[in-house]
């Protein structure tokens, strides 16, 4: 049953709305739109590519080191966190960061491409999909 009182005319043909694309590898200005704390303690960050509404959202995760982690590995993770925070100008105080401070910060960064992988029968991501996402390349500092 097609009840006209329940229909909503969006004023556009769905087929006329272009799909989002990934950006070709290169330099882009990104703006952080959202940052949330993940269950595993990491931080999930969502970015938009400034001036390019046709490019899909770019996701990035910051892994937070465990207090029991080997010092060399912990320090490497801290350098990546610091590099990201410095690139985007997100405030850091001593050894503290706050996910509420991320949104709105911008940076010119290099985007690369990474192929999505599907899980194999053992649950490991090893099967190529021929679908690509953008990844942020930030130097550890």
C-alpha positions in Angstrom: 0.0 0.0 0.0 1.4 3.4 -1.0 -0.2 6.0 1.4 0.6 9.5 0.1 0.4 10.8 3.7 3.4 8.6 4.6 5.5 9.4 1.5 8.2 12.0 1.8 9.4 13.8 -1.4 13.0 14.6 -1.0 13.0 16.7 -4.2 15.8 14.7 -5.7 16.3 11.5 -7.8 18.4 9.1 -5.7 20.2 8.0 -8.9 21.4 11.7 -9.4 23.3 11.8 -6.1 26.9 10.8 -6.8 28.7 8.2 -4.7 31.5 9.3 -2.4 35.0 8.5 -3.6 38.4 8.1 -2.0 41.0 10.8 -2.7 43.9 10.1 -5.0 47.1 9.9 -2.9 48.4 13.4 -2.2 48.2 16.4 0.2 44.9 17.5 1.5 43.5 19.7 4.3 41.6 17.6 6.8 39.2 18.7 9.5 38.5 16.6 12.6 34.7 16.2 12.9 34.5 13.7 15.7 36.7 11.8 18.2 35.5 9.1 20.5 37.1 6.8 23.0 36.9 3.2 21.9 36.2 0.2 24.2 39.8 -0.9 23.9 41.0 2.5 25.2 42.0 3.8 21.8 40.7 6.9 20.1 38.6 6.7 16.9 38.8 9.9 14.8 36.6 11.0 11.9 37.9 13.6 9.4 36.4 15.5 6.4 38.5 16.6 3.5 38.1 20.4 3.4 36.7 21.7 0.1 36.0 18.2 -1.2 32.5 17.0 -0.3 32.7 14.3 -2.9 35.5 12.5 -0.9 34.5 10.0 1.7 35.1 10.5 5.4 38.6 9.6 6.5 38.9 7.5 9.6 42.0 7.2 11.8 42.7 5.4 15.1 45.1 6.2 17.8 46.3 3.2 19.8 46.8 4.1 23.4 49.7 2.1 25.0 49.1 -0.1 28.0 50.9 0.7 31.2 52.4 -2.8 31.1 53.7 -2.5 27.6 57.4 -2.8 26.8 58.9 0.7 27.0 60.3 0.7 23.4 56.9 -0.2 21.9 55.1 2.3 24.3 57.4 5.1 23.3 56.9 4.4 19.6 53.1 4.6 20.1 53.5 7.9 22.0 55.6 9.3 19.2 52.8 8.5 16.7 50.2 10.1 19.0 52.4 13.2 19.5 53.0 13.5 15.8 49.2 13.3 15.0 48.4 15.8 17.9 51.1 18.2 16.7 50.1 18.0 13.1 46.4 18.9 13.9 47.2 21.3 16.7 45.2 19.3 19.3 46.2 20.4 22.8 48.3 18.1 24.9 49.2 18.7 28.6 52.0 16.7 29.9 50.9 13.1 29.2 47.1 13.9 29.0 44.8 14.2 26.0 41.1 14.8 25.9 38.9 13.5 23.1 36.6 16.5 23.5 39.5 18.7 22.3 39.8 17.2 18.8 36.8 18.4 16.8 37.4 21.4 14.5 41.2 21.1 14.4 42.7 21.1 10.8 45.9 20.0 9.2 47.4 19.6 5.8 48.4 16.0 5.6 49.4 13.4 3.1 46.7 10.8 2.3 47.6 7.4 1.0 45.5 4.5 -0.1 45.2 1.1 1.7 43.3 -1.9 0.4 40.5 -3.3 2.6 41.1 -6.9 3.6 38.4 -9.5 4.4 38.9 -12.1 7.1 40.1 -15.6 6.2 38.8 -18.8 7.8 41.0 -18.1 10.8 39.7 -14.6 11.4 42.8 -12.9 10.1 42.5 -10.0 7.6 44.4 -11.5 4.7 42.0 -11.6 1.7 42.3 -8.6 -0.7 39.0 -6.9 -1.6 40.1 -4.5 -4.4 38.3 -1.8 -2.3 40.5 1.1 -1.1 40.3 3.6 1.8 42.3 6.7 2.4 44.9 6.6 5.2 46.6 9.5 7.0 50.4 9.5 6.8 51.7 11.3 9.9 55.3 11.2 11.0 56.1 10.0 14.5 57.9 12.8 16.3 
